[in-house]
């Protein structure tokens, strides 16, 4: 098990390096530069600016400096937020994105699995159809639509909740963005849970458990649920990264100060250091989450655990 | 059950009670300010905040006109090449430290020091020695800004410049606190560190969320400032900005979806406020390449565009048709209107076809080119409309859409055929618009190179008498417009939403409404 973990951790290093290298050169290949939006800068002024951010050096040299900065834990100064360093900005934005994303995903996971299991147990009956319809709607309607509708309804019409902003990250400010983030995730999870639960319920060991006279709740919770959760785990772990990135749209619409917004603004204004910093955060998150998913398979499925130990 | 109901209502009450209004002004400012350092900041959202926090020798008054700031008076020599400013007595920074003429000398040196890498440094190139300092050819101490006594600042310029006072109203020309900058370095603008000399001082800032400023008791006119606290919310999304304005959270915002314009115009309480803008939208033509090296082709394309259709039908009367590049809202300046602006469209099309056939284009060999445009409200419709207008004279234009940064960088690199381009100036003076077309080391935006125009512009710009200068500049502009390196399209108006609680708001072309002149009903 520990050897498996060690090997996976070692593989992450070249993967991360590949992602960072590719992003770095893709960013530089994109047309335009960080000082373009200012239109006609005098050449002398532009020269001073480029020198201040070391953009006057050749690109491979800049890459080398970037990598050595990363190894020292220094992501450099942001170009678009001139008073801050990239690390400071990530330290400000990441807690917001994490709080938002993890709250949404936890809610989606809890509600989604419960709804999915309930639907599976009422297969092809009214409740099942109701939940499935709800889930399909959730998947079909994009956040881009639900978010403005929610703000219009609860913010402008009924004036119950703030239309945007983060405040202190309190319940009132979180309610609408979290709801908008939860809905599509909830729908996907409910469908996944229903499908896999139905499959598990037909397995011989469930039949055996029932035949042995165990009470139904015990059959469901103890014997059917854990294996039914496996496909969910493989979905949930990347979804954590997905919710973090997916909240980019939400952060923009609700004006929340998360990293997603820095990412979008940074990419549009060609704030190279800022974008690179956030790419590193996202890439690490995806890699770590995938690793966690693999480890969880082991916990939930004895067969996988054995294979990991052999590895 | 009743308990549950009671809890529910208690919650509901808690939610709504915080919405009770306090007597603070809340301004929506669009994008996040890049910096609160006046030498590093760029763009309108930062300037809204910086105008409230800092003050230069000159500032703008409630009507957006240049007015005395830290200086109470000034004088100039006969040819307007030396300016002497007298500071108000007993000026102080917000921390109580005395503010003297030495602070202005320091601020100008810092603005021009190459290490600061200030984007707006070039506006001060007009000061003797400034360019040399900014290009590391001379130390900052050689800059011709002197402080003969604690209340006097003297600027010696490269030549006569009646526009110098206007340049000093800019955000980059404010005073910055040496004692704080040297103490905290890059972190000097953080709340807690920052010290300023304007009507307000920064007290709180969380990036992308909220900027809060409180009244500065040490401001020279603190007694006349009515609003105690100003919050600035950076909101990029147009829809979100409008909704937060409508829900009463924002008192002022400049962002809303353009498709809501008609609805906002019909509103009873008229929150929509407009003023002529200082922006000039044009088509840049790359005169380095065929076929745009031929002025006949450039003129033909300009003649064939019906600006009234663009401004009235597509932009729904939010812009004024343009037949020259300097916006009509620039004060004390009158561009010369070309005669063809009064012709009928049929006449103009006929003339355009004739010019094209002279240049060798016609039904057998139609003019073909590509036009790039950036994504902004209505730019696509405008581009499609112009393609149709050109088709009427037998010209084939293909469209390419790019993001704004890509458009500007390809224009700067001279790597385009025709490009949508907009130029804004915060100064009430024509020079920045006309300066776009003079030859520079890396070429002008259109590659236009006409030594006659360069001479006409440069000598006009250095005319000491303001009225004679304006006339001469207009002549230079007319010369430029005969050659048509860029086709003027329209001057877009400035639009803002101002809520019913706000008083003292005067719409102005500069688009500057300092919080110190406003009032807010509690």
Interface residues (C-beta under 8 A of the other chain):
Chain A: X30 X31 X32 X33 X35 X36 X37 X38 X39 X40 X41 X42 X43 X44 X45 X47 X48 X49 X51 X52 X77 X80 X81 X82 X83 X84 X89 X92 X93 X148 X151 X152 X155 X156 X159 X160 X161 X162 X163 X164 X165 X166 X172 X252 X253 X254 X255 X256 X257 X261 X262 X265 X268 X269 X270
Chain B: X12 X15 X16 X18 X19 X31 X32 X34 X35 X36 X37 X40 X41 X42 X43 X114 X115 X116 X117 X118 X119 X121 X122 X125 X131 X134 X135 X186 X187 X189 X190 X206 X207 X208 X209 X210 X233 X234 X235 X236 X237 X239 X240 X243 X244 X246 X247 X248 X249 X402 X403 X404 X405 X406 X408 X409 X410 X412 X423 X436 X440 X441 X442 X445
